[in-house]
Amino acid sequence: MSVVKLPDKGELDKLVANLTLHLGRKVSQQDVLTACIRLASTHLEELERFFGKIKPLSKTRVAEILKMGEDFEYVTKGTIDEDLYGDGT
């Protein structure tokens, strides 16, 4: 489970309350956030418009970036912190 900090938790509370009224049953904050993430994933263009001040990548560039993912077969010797920062000695 992750901790998510919200600038205005009241908005989430209002959304949960409205859904509870409309559905006639209690809906948890976790369920609402999960549903919002799934909905946003299937409506990515609308989410992009919400963050519209950022210049979007072209669909071609997005495809290029997604194809670049590789498995470099990097094997860690311990924890990732040790690999990145050393063993502290």
Z-matrix of the N, CA and C atoms (Angstrom, degrees):
N
C 1 1.449
C 2 1.522 1 108.84
N 3 1.317 2 116.22 1 139.10
C 4 1.456 3 121.89 2 -178.84
C 5 1.517 4 110.70 3 -107.48
N 6 1.310 5 114.61 4 156.22
C 7 1.460 6 120.93 5 173.75
C 8 1.519 7 107.05 6 -101.23
N 9 1.315 8 116.35 7 129.31
C 10 1.460 9 121.76 8 179.16
C 11 1.514 10 107.84 9 -120.37
N 12 1.330 11 116.35 10 126.36
C 13 1.460 12 120.53 11 178.32
C 14 1.522 13 108.69 12 -94.11
N 15 1.316 14 116.24 13 129.12
C 16 1.453 15 121.97 14 179.84
C 17 1.521 16 109.61 15 -111.78
N 18 1.332 17 117.55 16 138.99
C 19 1.462 18 119.34 17 178.51
C 20 1.525 19 112.04 18 -68.45
N 21 1.344 20 117.63 19 -28.95
C 22 1.461 21 121.00 20 179.61
C 23 1.519 22 108.90 21 -140.77
N 24 1.329 23 115.58 22 87.88
C 25 1.466 24 120.55 23 -178.41
C 26 1.521 25 111.06 24 -63.29
N 27 1.339 26 115.95 25 -22.91
C 28 1.458 27 120.00 26 179.05
C 29 1.520 28 112.95 27 -58.70
N 30 1.339 29 117.00 28 -33.86
C 31 1.465 30 120.36 29 177.91
C 32 1.524 31 111.01 30 -63.56
N 33 1.326 32 116.31 31 -41.76
C 34 1.462 33 120.14 32 177.72
C 35 1.525 34 109.94 33 -64.89
N 36 1.325 35 116.72 34 -42.88
C 37 1.467 36 120.52 35 178.87
C 38 1.532 37 111.11 36 -59.95
N 39 1.339 38 117.02 37 -42.35
C 40 1.472 39 120.76 38 178.61
C 41 1.523 40 110.74 39 -64.47
N 42 1.330 41 116.55 40 -41.37
C 43 1.461 42 120.40 41 179.12
C 44 1.525 43 110.82 42 -62.71
N 45 1.322 44 116.66 43 -44.73
C 46 1.468 45 121.11 44 178.27
C 47 1.526 46 109.82 45 -61.60
N 48 1.334 47 116.95 46 -43.65
C 49 1.467 48 120.81 47 -179.84
C 50 1.530 49 111.05 48 -63.23
N 51 1.337 50 117.02 49 -44.34
C 52 1.469 51 119.92 50 179.23
C 53 1.520 52 111.91 51 -63.55
N 54 1.322 53 116.34 52 -42.41
C 55 1.464 54 119.28 53 177.92
C 56 1.523 55 111.08 54 -63.96
N 57 1.319 56 116.56 55 -40.50
C 58 1.466 57 120.83 56 178.07
C 59 1.526 58 110.29 57 -59.62
N 60 1.340 59 117.04 58 -43.61
C 61 1.465 60 120.69 59 178.47
C 62 1.530 61 111.80 60 -65.06
N 63 1.319 62 116.83 61 -45.50
C 64 1.461 63 120.33 62 -177.17
C 65 1.526 64 113.15 63 -70.42
N 66 1.322 65 116.42 64 -35.19
C 67 1.465 66 120.22 65 -177.74
C 68 1.525 67 112.72 66 -87.34
N 69 1.328 68 115.77 67 -21.87
C 70 1.457 69 119.56 68 -178.34
C 71 1.520 70 113.50 69 76.61
N 72 1.319 71 116.39 70 17.42
C 73 1.470 72 121.16 71 176.93
C 74 1.518 73 108.70 72 -151.62
N 75 1.311 74 115.94 73 158.10
C 76 1.462 75 122.04 74 -178.52
C 77 1.522 76 110.21 75 -71.23
N 78 1.319 77 115.11 76 136.84
C 79 1.457 78 122.11 77 176.12
C 80 1.524 79 106.67 78 -123.41
N 81 1.321 80 117.38 79 131.29
C 82 1.468 81 120.30 80 -178.00
C 83 1.527 82 110.91 81 -78.33
N 84 1.320 83 115.60 82 157.01
C 85 1.463 84 120.68 83 175.95
C 86 1.524 85 110.41 84 -59.38
N 87 1.318 86 116.40 85 -40.29
C 88 1.462 87 120.48 86 -179.94
C 89 1.527 88 110.64 87 -61.76
N 90 1.337 89 116.99 88 -43.18
C 91 1.463 90 120.33 89 178.86
C 92 1.526 91 111.29 90 -64.51
N 93 1.340 92 116.85 91 -39.03
C 94 1.464 93 120.78 92 179.33
C 95 1.523 94 110.08 93 -65.58
N 96 1.329 95 117.47 94 -45.61
C 97 1.463 96 120.44 95 179.60
C 98 1.525 97 111.44 96 -64.60
N 99 1.325 98 117.31 97 -40.05
C 100 1.463 99 121.24 98 177.28
C 101 1.523 100 110.34 99 -61.53
N 102 1.334 101 116.67 100 -44.81
C 103 1.465 102 120.78 101 178.87
C 104 1.524 103 111.03 102 -64.09
N 105 1.331 104 117.27 103 -39.89
C 106 1.468 105 120.91 104 178.69
C 107 1.526 106 111.08 105 -62.94
N 108 1.319 107 116.92 106 -41.16
C 109 1.466 108 120.68 107 178.97
C 110 1.525 109 110.37 108 -64.90
N 111 1.323 110 117.10 109 -44.95
C 112 1.468 111 120.26 110 178.92
C 113 1.529 112 110.95 111 -63.52
N 114 1.329 113 116.33 112 -42.42
C 115 1.457 114 120.44 113 179.26
C 116 1.524 115 110.71 114 -64.34
N 117 1.323 116 116.63 115 -42.63
C 118 1.467 117 120.58 116 178.91
C 119 1.527 118 110.98 117 -64.56
N 120 1.325 119 117.03 118 -35.70
C 121 1.468 120 120.81 119 179.66
C 122 1.519 121 111.82 120 -64.94
N 123 1.322 122 116.68 121 -31.93
C 124 1.462 123 120.02 122 -179.61
C 125 1.524 124 112.40 123 -91.45
N 126 1.327 125 117.04 124 -7.29
C 127 1.471 126 122.23 125 178.36
C 128 1.525 127 108.97 126 -128.05
N 129 1.323 128 115.17 127 52.53
C 130 1.460 129 121.48 128 -173.03
C 131 1.526 130 112.55 129 -61.27
N 132 1.325 131 117.51 130 -36.84
C 133 1.467 132 119.64 131 -178.94
C 134 1.526 133 111.71 132 -63.66
N 135 1.325 134 117.36 133 -37.80
C 136 1.469 135 120.15 134 176.82
C 137 1.522 136 110.45 135 -66.54
N 138 1.311 137 116.81 136 -39.15
C 139 1.458 138 120.65 137 178.08
C 140 1.524 139 110.51 138 -65.89
N 141 1.326 140 116.71 139 -38.13
C 142 1.464 141 120.67 140 176.47
C 143 1.524 142 110.51 141 -61.64
N 144 1.338 143 117.56 142 -40.51
C 145 1.466 144 120.49 143 177.90
C 146 1.524 145 110.99 144 -64.45
N 147 1.328 146 116.93 145 -34.79
C 148 1.461 147 121.06 146 178.08
C 149 1.526 148 110.39 147 -60.65
N 150 1.322 149 116.31 148 -38.84
C 151 1.460 150 122.25 149 178.39
C 152 1.527 151 110.34 150 -98.05
N 153 1.311 152 117.88 151 28.66
C 154 1.450 153 125.33 152 -169.70
C 155 1.510 154 117.58 153 -55.25
N 156 1.313 155 120.56 154 -15.40
C 157 1.455 156 120.85 155 -178.61
C 158 1.522 157 112.07 156 -71.60
N 159 1.301 158 116.49 157 -17.10
C 160 1.460 159 121.49 158 178.79
C 161 1.523 160 107.64 159 -90.23
N 162 1.330 161 116.40 160 128.24
C 163 1.462 162 119.99 161 179.99
C 164 1.530 163 109.20 162 -66.38
N 165 1.320 164 117.57 163 121.03
C 166 1.464 165 119.89 164 -176.92
C 167 1.526 166 112.07 165 -75.16
N 168 1.324 167 114.93 166 153.77
C 169 1.462 168 120.97 167 172.57
C 170 1.519 169 108.38 168 -76.14
N 171 1.297 170 116.36 169 150.87
C 172 1.465 171 119.71 170 175.91
C 173 1.529 172 108.89 171 -69.56
N 174 1.322 173 115.78 172 156.73
C 175 1.466 174 119.64 173 178.85
C 176 1.525 175 110.85 174 -61.04
N 177 1.328 176 116.53 175 -33.23
C 178 1.468 177 120.91 176 177.33
C 179 1.520 178 110.26 177 -63.89
N 180 1.338 179 116.87 178 -45.19
C 181 1.469 180 120.93 179 -179.02
C 182 1.524 181 110.71 180 -66.27
N 183 1.325 182 117.49 181 -39.61
C 184 1.466 183 120.85 182 176.97
C 185 1.523 184 109.58 183 -59.35
N 186 1.329 185 116.84 184 -45.12
C 187 1.467 186 120.88 185 179.21
C 188 1.521 187 111.04 186 -62.05
N 189 1.337 188 117.05 187 -41.05
C 190 1.468 189 120.82 188 178.29
C 191 1.526 190 110.98 189 -61.32
N 192 1.318 191 116.45 190 -45.08
C 193 1.468 192 120.73 191 -178.65
C 194 1.520 193 110.45 192 -64.03
N 195 1.330 194 116.72 193 -43.48
C 196 1.460 195 119.94 194 -179.50
C 197 1.523 196 111.98 195 -64.45
N 198 1.326 197 117.63 196 -31.02
C 199 1.465 198 121.01 197 178.90
C 200 1.523 199 112.16 198 -75.77
N 201 1.337 200 117.48 199 -18.16
C 202 1.464 201 120.82 200 -176.37
C 203 1.529 202 113.00 201 -75.06
N 204 1.320 203 117.78 202 -15.69
C 205 1.456 204 119.83 203 -177.84
C 206 1.514 205 111.20 204 -59.20
N 207 1.308 206 115.97 205 127.35
C 208 1.460 207 121.03 206 -179.59
C 209 1.520 208 109.78 207 -134.99
N 210 1.299 209 115.55 208 157.82
C 211 1.452 210 121.48 209 171.91
C 212 1.519 211 106.38 210 -98.66
N 213 1.325 212 116.42 211 109.92
C 214 1.457 213 120.71 212 -177.57
C 215 1.523 214 112.52 213 -86.30
N 216 1.326 215 116.50 214 4.87
C 217 1.455 216 122.63 215 179.28
C 218 1.520 217 111.92 216 51.75
N 219 1.334 218 115.98 217 41.81
C 220 1.455 219 121.64 218 177.60
C 221 1.516 220 108.48 219 -80.56
N 222 1.306 221 116.75 220 124.82
C 223 1.454 222 121.98 221 179.75
C 224 1.517 223 108.04 222 -108.14
N 225 1.317 224 115.64 223 126.25
C 226 1.463 225 118.98 224 -179.67
C 227 1.514 226 110.09 225 -82.17
N 228 1.330 227 115.01 226 151.96
C 229 1.463 228 119.62 227 178.75
C 230 1.522 229 111.50 228 -91.64
N 231 1.309 230 116.57 229 -9.71
C 232 1.463 231 121.81 230 -178.45
C 233 1.511 232 108.37 231 -171.98
N 234 1.318 233 115.69 232 -126.87
C 235 1.453 234 118.27 233 177.44
C 236 1.517 235 109.55 234 -83.51
N 237 1.304 236 116.20 235 158.68
C 238 1.460 237 120.38 236 179.32
C 239 1.526 238 110.50 237 -62.41
N 240 1.343 239 117.88 238 -32.79
C 241 1.464 240 120.77 239 177.79
C 242 1.526 241 111.17 240 -62.21
N 243 1.330 242 116.75 241 -40.98
C 244 1.465 243 119.84 242 178.24
C 245 1.522 244 110.33 243 -63.39
N 246 1.324 245 116.57 244 -40.77
C 247 1.462 246 119.99 245 179.66
C 248 1.527 247 111.33 246 -65.26
N 249 1.319 248 116.92 247 -39.26
C 250 1.463 249 120.48 248 -177.16
C 251 1.521 250 113.30 249 -80.05
N 252 1.334 251 116.65 250 -41.85
C 253 1.463 252 120.47 251 -170.20
C 254 1.525 253 114.14 252 -114.62
N 255 1.313 254 117.67 253 -2.02
C 256 1.459 255 120.65 254 -177.54
C 257 1.517 256 110.77 255 90.09
N 258 1.309 257 115.98 256 177.01
C 259 1.465 258 119.94 257 -176.21
C 260 1.523 259 113.26 258 -88.44
N 261 1.328 260 118.20 259 3.97
C 262 1.463 261 121.07 260 175.35
C 263 1.512 262 114.86 261 86.73
N 264 1.326 263 118.08 262 3.23
C 265 1.466 264 119.19 263 179.62
C 266 1.499 265 111.19 264 -99.49
